[in-house]
Structure formats: C-alpha cells, structure tokens
C-alpha cells in the first residue's frame, strides 16, 4: 500500500470549506476524493492537514491518501489537474513513508489575511480580501501583534464553545506589510483553533480603528472570554499558505 502526499492550492469562494459533508460535493475534500476514486478505481478517502472554512482559500494545503495504484507520481499529477475543477490545483505529488499523516505530523502552519484599506472598494480583489474603508492605526496594530506572539491560551480568540483538548498555542510570528492599498497580515504558529485567525484579525482591526483599546488583548488572555474580542472577519481574505513538517 502506497502513501501519497498531495500539496494543493484552491480558491474557496464557491465551496463549503474543506471537509466533506456526507455526499456533498461542494467541498474541496469531496471534489478531490471523487477524482482520486476515478483515477485509482478504489474508494479513496484523503486526510487533510486541517479544515478550512467555507470561502477560505489555500496556497499550500496538504493531504495524504493510501492506494494500491501503480500510477507514477507524474501520471497522478497530470490526471488530477486534468479532471479537477479549475479552481483546485495539485502542485505536487510525493511518495511518503507508510506512517506519514498529513494532520498528526504537521508541526505548524502559516496563514495570510488580506485587507483592502481604502475609502473606495476594489472590484478585482473583492473575493480575496476584506474591505475596510476606515483609516487604520498601524502603530497600534503592530503593538497588538507583539502582544499576540508567544505561548498563550487562545480560547478567547476562538469559536470553540468548550474543548477537552488543550487550547494553548504558540504564535511565532505576526507581520503586517502594506502593498499599496492592500494590507497583508501573516500568521505563523504551531497550530490554530477554530476561526482563531479570523477572530485575531477582527480584534486587530478593531484596535486599528479605535473601537477597542490595546489593553483588551491582556484581558482576553486573562478572562478567556470570546465576546471581549473583535468580530470574526469574513473568510474570503484568508489563505492557508503553508503547512510545516519536520
């Protein structure tokens, strides 16, 4: 039995997220599994590095699957990109050791979030960024990034109701780059809770517009209360850039 790793990118605009929902083929997982089953003649189930929400995009999602197919990696790559929808592309096919697991072996992830910051919206970036017309205080947002970096319990920055598992995560890096009228936020960490990046972004923007004080970050870490944080920003500005493995 072969263990195959896929690295892929997709535009999540017309999908209900990564995870297959029953027989719903409006998911990334469902579309890829359908083509893999057609390709191998086997019932294929893939394991993703993690779920992405409805409307979220990816440049470097990773998944693995088991197969007895004798096809070469280049043949698989050609077949997948021929039959997958044009908004899903497999960038790399690799042969992995039997024990490789796309989710359990991941050591970290990198996400990007894009904000179009101008009084006038953009037509061409509307499906890949969040429109914020108000002026933003870059100094305060950079200070906020520094407060979020480190090892913390991020339950107050997540949409989890309760969790039996640890909600402590380590954020290694948060950066903001201004690219014309587009702001590019980057988040690198050992893991992220449900909607954590989108809630951190909503909090950053609320501080940047003056709706929340900078001190709210410490309060959320201390009180672990979701409602103290900013809104959950829309998914269309979010990209899974890379999944890290040892």
Secondary structure, 3 states (H helix, E strand, C coil): CEEEEEEEEECCCCCCCCCCECCECCCHHHHHHHHHHHHHCCCCCCEECCCCCCCCEEEEEEEEEEECCCCCHHHHHHHHHHHCCCCEEEEEEEEECCCCCCCCCEEEEEEEEEEECCCCCCCCCCCCCEECCCCCCHHHHHHHHHHHCEEEECHHHCCCCCCCCCCEEEEEEEEEEEECCEEEEEEEECCCCCCHHHHHHHHHHHHHCCCCCCCHHHHHHHHCCHHHCCCCCCHHHEEEEEEEEC
